[in-house]
């Protein structure tokens, strides 16, 4: 069972009928939130503990299009955890066919200072437990 499922809505497709490219990042963002929920860190708790992740790098690779009303399966794997950052690999499939991959690097930010800050130790441990590499 995938971590998260997304049905492509009409307003998300472009004039060619494909899921518009920027929407993949929206799907990935929701998947990140669901990933944290799955490892015991729902987003409000994450923020309350001092984690405010911001994307600093995104690499999208498209293999095949998604269309209106497609049911997409989204899986998330944590590849790496650093002092203030973590790296997620997101796979978007339809009927076991890979449509796209998204590689995201997040940095934990202190919003008041707009500077990186270390991830809370409990979050680091949860991410490491969920890590694939």
N, C-alpha and C positions, 0 to 999 in steps of 0.2 A: 504494500500500500504506500502510495507517495506521501510525502510530508504534507503537501498542500495541493489542492486542485483549483484550477481557474477555468471558467467557461468564458470564451471570447465573446464580448458583447459588441453590438452593432457599432457603437460610437468609438470602438477601439480599432476598427479596420480602416485602411486607407482606400483610395480610389481604385486600387487593383484588387481589393477584397482581402488583402493580407493584414494580419495583426501588425499595426504600425510599429516601426522599429523602436521608438522611444517607449512604447508600452511594455517592452520586455524588461526595462529597468523598474517600472512600476510593479510588475509581477514579481521581480526579484526582491524588491523592497518588502513586499508583503510576505514573501517566503522567508526572508531574514527574520521578521517578527515571529512567524510561526515556528521557525527553527529554535529561537530562544525560548518560546513557550514550551516546545517539546523537551527541552533540557532543564525545565524547571524555573525558567526566568521569563515570566510574562513581562511585556514591555514596561508597564508602570513600575513593577518591582525593580527592573533593570535600571531605570532612570533614578528611582529613589535611592538606589545603592551607589550612585555616582558614575553610571555608565551612560554616555551620550555619544553613540557611534556615528561618525560621519564618513561617507564614502570619499576616499582619496584617489582611488583607481578603479576603473570599470573596463573590462574587456568583454565584448560581446562577439560571439561567433555564431553565424546563422547557417544552418544546414538545409532547412526546408521550411516553407511558410506554414503559418497557422492561419486558419480562416474563421470567419464569423461562426459562432455556435460550437466550435471545437472545444472539447474537454481536454485541458492540458494537465499533465502530471508534472509537479515540480518537486525535485529532491535537492537537498542542501547537505553539503559536507563541509566540515571545517578542516582546512588544509594546514593552517599554521596559526599559532598564537604567540604573540610577542608581549612585551611589557605594556604597551599602550595600543597595540593593534591586533587585528585578526584578519584572516584571509578565508573567504567562503567560495566554494565552487557550487554553482547552481546549474542543474540540468533540467531542461524543459523538453518534455516528450509528449507525443500523442500516440496512443495505441502502440507503445513501446518503440516508436520511431523517434530518434533524437531530432528535435527541431532547432534547438539553440543551446549554447552554454554561456554562462555569465560568470566571470571571475571578478570578485569584488574584494577590495582591501578597505577595511574600515580602521579609523583611528579614533580612540576615545578622546573626546574633547571636553575641556572645561569651558562651558559656554560664556561665563563671565569674562574670562581672559582670552578666549578664542585661541587657546593653545592646547597641545596634547597633554594628557595626564594619564598616569598609569591606570590600567583596568583594576577594579577591585579583585582581590585574591580569590574570592569565592567564584567570581565570574570566570577568571582565568582557569580555575580548576574544572568548572563545568565545561568550558570550551575544550580543554585538553582531554577530558573524558570522552567528549564527542568527536575528537579529532581523528582523522583517517591517516595521518602521516606523521 
